[in-house]
Amino acid sequence: MSRNAPAVTEADLHAYVDGLLEPERLAVVEAYLAGQPAEAERLRAYRRIGRLLHQAYDPVLGEPVPAALTTGALRPPARRWLQAAAAAALFGLGGLLGWTLHPPDAGSQAEAIARVLVRPAAVAHAVYSTEVRHPVEVGAEQEAHLTAWLTKRLGAEVRAPSLQAEGYDLVGGRLLPGEDGRPAAQFMYQDGSGRRLTLYLRTSQWDSKATAFRYAETDGNGIFYWVDGPLGYALTGPADRAVLLRAAQAVHHQLNP
């Protein structure tokens, strides 16, 4: 990096992620990232998050505007207000992460379950599985405290299944926002090579008999998800489908001995 070049700022890094840097500044940022592998990985995670958000919400943005909002009865100031509100909502997607736009009342029950489990689980995995310093809020050494805290916040008994037989140790967990303000949680597991799996869970309003294991893929990760009693689960990771299935079965068996 040139001594005369301004220091790389957080704004530069976000502009880099969005592809908005001028060529000269781009070269400066790339030189900076070449010596900062943790920062480079953080920005790769941001790009993955962006792709996931587009996959989740681009169909919604393409929906036709309701006729009631396009009639002459809607005055220009009101239209401007609606446009501003829409822009603010779109801007807030990056911060909301695991939140989804619609309650699970449209489409089939299976689609609704996927909407509140798969998308938030995938985004949460993309955000935290690459985190180096703070991948979890509470570490595995405080497992009893962690599960008691999450049980209280979710309003249902929460346990952290062991995946040691599958080669993964518990790293810890965290509280997350869920659909319609309902809290969710994430447990993180890591194997000897540093590869991570995350188990996303949140309270469910569906009959546990309604879903067996279902599988989805997004952004290079596999996700097995299911509903079991008062909670819905989504196990996410880069492992191949067979390995991920064995881990999901291990979770299910421990929760249903």
VENMO-V5339 format. One record per residue. N is the residue number from 1. RES is the residue in one letter. PHI is phi in whole degrees, -180 to 180 (NA if undefined). Layout:
BEGIN
n;res;phi
N;RES;PHI
N;RES;PHI
END
This chain:
BEGIN
n;res;phi
1;M;NA
2;S;-67
3;R;-64
4;N;-86
5;A;-74
6;P;-59
7;A;-60
8;V;-73
9;T;-106
10;E;-63
11;A;-63
12;D;-60
13;L;-66
14;H;-70
15;A;-65
16;Y;-63
17;V;-60
18;D;-84
19;G;70
20;L;-110
21;L;-82
22;E;-69
23;P;-52
24;E;-65
25;R;-71
26;L;-60
27;A;-63
28;V;-65
29;V;-66
30;E;-64
31;A;-64
32;Y;-63
33;L;-68
34;A;-61
35;G;-103
36;Q;-131
37;P;-60
38;A;-66
39;E;-66
40;A;-61
41;E;-68
42;R;-62
43;L;-70
44;R;-64
45;A;-65
46;Y;-61
47;R;-67
48;R;-64
49;I;-61
50;G;-60
51;R;-64
52;L;-65
53;L;-64
54;H;-65
55;Q;-61
56;A;-77
57;Y;-117
58;D;-58
59;P;-61
60;V;-69
61;L;-66
62;G;-87
63;E;-68
64;P;-65
65;V;-71
66;P;-55
67;A;-58
68;A;-63
69;L;-94
70;T;-115
71;T;-80
72;G;-66
73;A;-69
74;L;-88
75;R;-73
76;P;-51
77;P;-59
78;A;-66
79;R;-63
80;R;-63
81;W;-62
82;L;-65
83;Q;-64
84;A;-65
85;A;-63
86;A;-64
87;A;-64
88;A;-64
89;A;-64
90;L;-67
91;F;-62
92;G;-75
93;L;-60
94;G;-63
95;G;-82
96;L;-74
97;L;54
98;G;-76
99;W;-75
100;T;-115
101;L;-81
102;H;-123
103;P;-69
104;P;-79
105;D;-120
106;A;-111
107;G;77
108;S;-74
109;Q;-63
110;A;-61
111;E;-66
112;A;-65
113;I;-63
114;A;-60
115;R;-64
116;V;-94
117;L;-112
118;V;-68
119;R;-64
120;P;-62
121;A;-64
122;A;-65
123;V;-67
124;A;-62
125;H;-65
126;A;-62
127;V;-73
128;Y;-97
129;S;-69
130;T;-98
131;E;-69
132;V;-93
133;R;-86
134;H;-131
135;P;-70
136;V;-137
137;E;-85
138;V;-126
139;G;-77
140;A;-63
141;E;-67
142;Q;-116
143;E;-58
144;A;-61
145;H;-64
146;L;-59
147;T;-68
148;A;-66
149;W;-64
150;L;-68
151;T;-60
152;K;-66
153;R;-73
154;L;-84
155;G;75
156;A;-152
157;E;-63
158;V;-118
159;R;-127
160;A;-102
161;P;-62
162;S;-90
163;L;-119
164;Q;-63
165;A;-64
166;E;-94
167;G;93
168;Y;-120
169;D;-100
170;L;-69
171;V;-91
172;G;152
173;G;-159
174;R;-156
175;L;-91
176;L;-133
177;P;-77
178;G;-125
179;E;-59
180;D;56
181;G;82
182;R;-70
183;P;-72
184;A;-131
185;A;-142
186;Q;-140
187;F;-105
188;M;-119
189;Y;-129
190;Q;-140
191;D;-96
192;G;-64
193;S;-90
194;G;94
195;R;-73
196;R;-121
197;L;-116
198;T;-128
199;L;-111
200;Y;-96
201;L;-145
202;R;-156
203;T;-65
204;S;-118
205;Q;-113
206;W;-114
207;D;-63
208;S;-62
209;K;-78
210;A;-75
211;T;-134
212;A;-94
213;F;-63
214;R;-125
215;Y;-125
216;A;-142
217;E;-128
218;T;-155
219;D;53
220;G;83
221;N;-113
222;G;-100
223;I;-138
224;F;-101
225;Y;-137
226;W;-164
227;V;-113
228;D;-140
229;G;64
230;P;-81
231;L;-125
232;G;-106
233;Y;-128
234;A;-144
235;L;-100
236;T;-123
237;G;-178
238;P;-83
239;A;-64
240;D;-67
241;R;-59
242;A;-65
243;V;-65
244;L;-66
245;L;-64
246;R;-61
247;A;-66
248;A;-63
249;Q;-65
250;A;-64
251;V;-62
252;H;-62
253;H;-66
254;Q;-71
255;L;-81
256;N;-132
257;P;-65
END
